[in-house]
Amino acid sequence: MLRAVTFDYWDTLYDGGRTAERVALRRTAVGALLGAYGRDMPEEQLRALYEESGREAQRWWSEESRGYRTDDRLRWILRKASVMPRDECEHVAAAADAVDNALLMLPPAMFAGAWQMLRTMSRKHPLAVISDTGFASGRAQDRLLEKDAARGFFSATIYSMDVGHAKPRPEIFDAAVAALHVEREEILHVGDNERTDVRGALAAGFRAVRLDVARDGGPSEAEFVARSFEELTEYLSAA
């Protein structure tokens, strides 16, 4: 029996692609952080360090399934510049806020049809987000949902930066079980990534549906592959 549905965030509900404008805002915040410690850099050097930090954060996610925080990446950048900030550092906190604000100043689009699907499904089952956070925090992702009048559809939003582990690790799925108060076999997870969303959910004892609205993900171990929000709504309504 289906009693709850969980959703991935990026490339499932929202377009997860980078934009040059948002990256520029965040790079400016990083430059200001370095400047606060007297480590001003030429633009080319700053750009290279910023991109290197992105590759390192990608490694944390893909190889370590690590639920890293915004300040983890910022502190990595500072260490590369030979700066060791205090545990409670106002400059790091200000830069983290600027990274979050860049997401809200230049917000990614919620996919067409996602809002209607969420409204329909929230009337049938409790819903939750299970998301691997990127540079911006889970708080910023919640604020984006609020901006789009979608946060109220979810009983819980669970982010890797808060759990400390990313999908496909079981801890982030376990957090959803605890938040939704249902048995794991009664939860169906929807996401775009075969490795993290489908295999991670199945290994955690969830059911899994893959949603291919951002790309064609190829063969899947999911019980169903939806190629539109209309297909997804129809399938979940009958599940």
C-alpha positions as CSV (number, residue, x, y, z in Angstrom):
1,M,0.0,0.0,0.0
2,L,1.3,3.4,-0.9
3,R,1.1,5.8,2.0
4,A,3.7,8.5,1.3
5,V,5.7,9.9,-1.6
6,T,9.1,11.5,-1.5
7,F,10.7,13.6,-4.2
8,D,14.2,14.5,-5.3
9,Y,14.6,18.3,-5.8
10,W,17.2,19.1,-8.5
11,D,16.3,17.9,-12.1
12,T,13.1,16.4,-10.7
13,L,11.1,19.4,-9.5
14,Y,13.6,22.2,-10.4
15,D,16.0,22.7,-13.2
16,G,19.4,22.0,-11.7
17,G,21.5,23.6,-14.4
18,R,24.0,26.3,-13.5
19,T,23.6,29.8,-14.9
20,A,26.5,32.1,-15.6
21,E,24.8,34.9,-13.8
22,R,24.3,33.0,-10.6
23,V,27.9,31.6,-10.7
24,A,29.2,35.2,-11.1
25,L,27.3,36.3,-8.0
26,R,28.6,33.4,-5.9
27,R,32.2,34.0,-7.2
28,T,31.9,37.6,-6.2
29,A,30.9,36.5,-2.7
30,V,33.9,34.2,-2.6
31,G,36.1,37.1,-3.7
32,A,34.8,39.3,-0.9
33,L,35.4,36.5,1.6
34,L,39.0,36.2,0.5
35,G,39.4,40.0,0.5
36,A,38.2,40.1,4.1
37,Y,41.3,38.1,5.0
38,G,43.6,40.1,2.8
39,R,43.8,37.5,0.0
40,D,42.5,39.5,-2.9
41,M,43.0,37.7,-6.2
42,P,43.0,38.6,-9.9
43,E,39.8,37.6,-11.6
44,E,41.4,34.7,-13.5
45,Q,42.9,33.2,-10.4
46,L,39.6,33.6,-8.5
47,R,37.7,31.9,-11.3
48,A,40.2,29.0,-11.3
49,L,39.9,28.5,-7.5
50,Y,36.1,28.7,-7.6
51,E,36.0,26.1,-10.3
52,E,38.4,23.9,-8.4
53,S,36.2,24.1,-5.4
54,G,33.3,23.0,-7.5
55,R,35.1,19.9,-8.7
56,E,36.1,19.1,-5.1
57,A,32.5,19.4,-3.9
58,Q,31.4,17.2,-6.8
59,R,33.9,14.6,-5.6
60,W,32.6,14.8,-2.0
61,W,29.1,14.0,-3.4
62,S,29.9,11.4,-6.1
63,E,32.7,9.5,-4.3
64,E,32.0,10.0,-0.6
65,S,28.2,10.5,-0.6
66,R,29.0,13.3,1.7
67,G,26.3,15.8,2.8
68,Y,28.5,18.8,2.8
69,R,27.5,22.3,3.9
70,T,28.0,25.7,2.2
71,D,30.6,26.6,4.7
72,D,32.5,23.4,4.0
73,R,33.2,24.5,0.5
74,L,33.9,28.1,1.6
75,R,36.4,26.8,4.2
76,W,38.0,24.6,1.6
77,I,38.6,27.7,-0.6
78,L,40.1,29.6,2.4
79,R,42.5,26.7,3.2
80,K,43.7,26.7,-0.4
81,A,44.4,30.4,0.1
82,S,46.3,29.6,3.3
83,V,43.6,31.0,5.6
84,M,42.3,29.2,8.7
85,P,39.1,30.9,9.9
86,R,37.7,30.5,13.3
87,D,34.9,28.0,13.9
88,E,32.4,30.9,14.3
89,C,33.5,33.3,11.5
90,E,31.3,36.2,10.5
91,H,33.0,36.4,7.1
92,V,32.2,32.8,6.3
93,A,28.6,33.3,7.5
94,A,28.2,36.4,5.3
95,A,29.5,34.5,2.3
96,A,27.2,31.6,2.9
97,D,24.3,33.9,3.1
98,A,25.4,35.5,-0.2
99,V,25.5,32.0,-1.8
100,D,22.0,31.3,-0.7
101,N,20.8,34.7,-1.8
102,A,22.1,34.2,-5.3
103,L,19.7,31.2,-5.6
104,L,16.8,33.4,-4.7
105,M,17.9,36.5,-6.7
106,L,18.3,34.4,-9.8
107,P,15.9,31.4,-9.1
108,P,15.9,28.2,-11.1
109,A,12.6,27.3,-12.7
110,M,10.3,24.7,-11.3
111,F,9.5,22.4,-14.2
112,A,6.2,23.0,-15.9
113,G,3.6,20.7,-14.5
114,A,5.4,20.0,-11.3
115,W,3.3,22.4,-9.1
116,Q,0.0,20.9,-10.4
117,M,1.3,17.4,-9.8
118,L,2.4,18.2,-6.2
119,R,-1.0,19.8,-5.5
120,T,-2.8,16.7,-6.7
121,M,-0.6,14.3,-4.9
122,S,-0.5,16.2,-1.6
123,R,-4.3,15.7,-1.4
124,K,-3.8,12.0,-1.6
125,H,-0.6,11.3,0.5
126,P,1.9,13.0,2.7
127,L,4.9,14.2,0.7
128,A,8.5,14.9,1.5
129,V,11.6,16.2,-0.2
130,I,14.8,14.1,-0.1
131,S,17.5,16.3,-1.7
132,D,21.2,16.3,-2.0
133,T,22.1,20.0,-1.5
134,G,24.6,21.7,-3.6
135,F,26.4,25.0,-2.8
136,A,23.3,26.6,-1.5
137,S,21.7,25.4,1.7
138,G,18.5,23.5,2.4
139,R,17.2,26.7,3.9
140,A,17.5,28.4,0.5
141,Q,15.8,25.4,-1.2
142,D,12.9,25.7,1.3
143,R,12.7,29.5,0.6
144,L,12.5,28.7,-3.1
145,L,9.6,26.3,-2.5
146,E,7.9,29.1,-0.4
147,K,8.4,31.6,-3.3
148,D,6.7,29.2,-5.6
149,A,3.9,28.5,-3.1
150,A,4.9,24.8,-2.9
151,R,6.5,24.4,0.5
152,G,3.1,23.7,2.0
153,F,2.7,20.6,-0.1
154,F,5.4,18.9,1.9
155,S,5.2,17.4,5.4
156,A,9.0,17.4,5.6
157,T,12.0,18.6,3.6
158,I,15.2,16.5,4.2
159,Y,18.5,17.8,3.0
160,S,21.9,16.0,2.8
161,M,23.7,19.0,4.5
162,D,21.5,18.5,7.6
163,V,21.8,14.7,7.6
164,G,25.5,14.7,6.8
165,H,25.1,12.0,4.2
166,A,23.9,12.2,0.6
167,K,22.0,9.7,-1.5
168,P,22.4,6.7,-2.1
169,R,23.5,6.4,1.6
170,P,20.6,5.0,3.7
171,E,20.7,7.7,6.4
172,I,18.9,10.3,4.3
173,F,16.1,7.9,3.5
174,D,15.9,6.8,7.1
175,A,15.4,10.5,8.1
176,A,12.4,10.5,5.7
177,V,10.9,7.4,7.3
178,A,11.2,9.0,10.8
179,A,9.6,12.3,9.5
180,L,6.7,10.6,7.7
181,H,5.9,8.0,10.4
182,V,5.1,5.3,7.9
183,E,6.8,2.0,7.0
184,R,9.6,2.3,4.5
185,E,8.0,-0.2,2.1
186,E,4.9,2.1,2.0
187,I,7.0,5.0,0.6
188,L,7.6,5.6,-3.0
189,H,10.6,7.9,-4.0
190,V,10.6,9.9,-7.3
191,G,13.8,11.2,-8.8
192,D,15.9,11.6,-11.9
193,N,19.1,9.9,-10.9
194,E,19.4,6.1,-11.4
195,R,22.3,5.7,-8.9
196,T,21.2,8.0,-6.1
197,D,17.4,8.1,-6.4
198,V,16.4,4.7,-7.8
199,R,19.1,2.4,-6.4
200,G,19.4,4.4,-3.2
201,A,15.7,4.2,-2.6
202,L,15.4,0.5,-3.4
203,A,18.3,-0.3,-1.2
204,A,16.6,1.6,1.6
205,G,13.5,-0.5,1.2
206,F,11.4,2.2,-0.6
207,R,9.7,1.8,-3.9
208,A,11.1,3.9,-6.7
209,V,9.9,5.7,-9.9
210,R,12.3,7.6,-12.1
211,L,11.2,10.8,-13.7
212,D,12.9,11.6,-17.0
213,V,11.9,15.3,-17.6
214,A,15.4,16.7,-17.5
215,R,17.0,13.9,-19.6
216,D,16.6,10.3,-20.8
217,G,18.2,8.2,-18.1
218,G,18.4,5.0,-20.1
219,P,17.5,1.6,-18.6
220,S,16.1,1.6,-15.0
221,E,15.5,-0.6,-12.1
222,A,12.6,1.6,-11.1
223,E,9.1,0.1,-11.2
224,F,8.1,2.8,-13.6
225,V,9.8,5.5,-15.7
226,A,7.6,8.7,-16.2
227,R,8.5,11.1,-19.0
228,S,6.1,13.8,-18.0
229,F,4.4,15.0,-14.8
230,E,1.1,14.0,-16.3
231,E,2.4,10.4,-16.6
232,L,3.7,10.6,-13.1
233,T,0.4,11.8,-11.7
234,E,-1.5,9.1,-13.4
235,Y,0.8,6.4,-12.2
236,L,1.0,7.6,-8.6
237,S,-2.8,8.0,-8.5
238,A,-3.2,4.4,-9.3
239,A,-0.3,3.0,-7.3
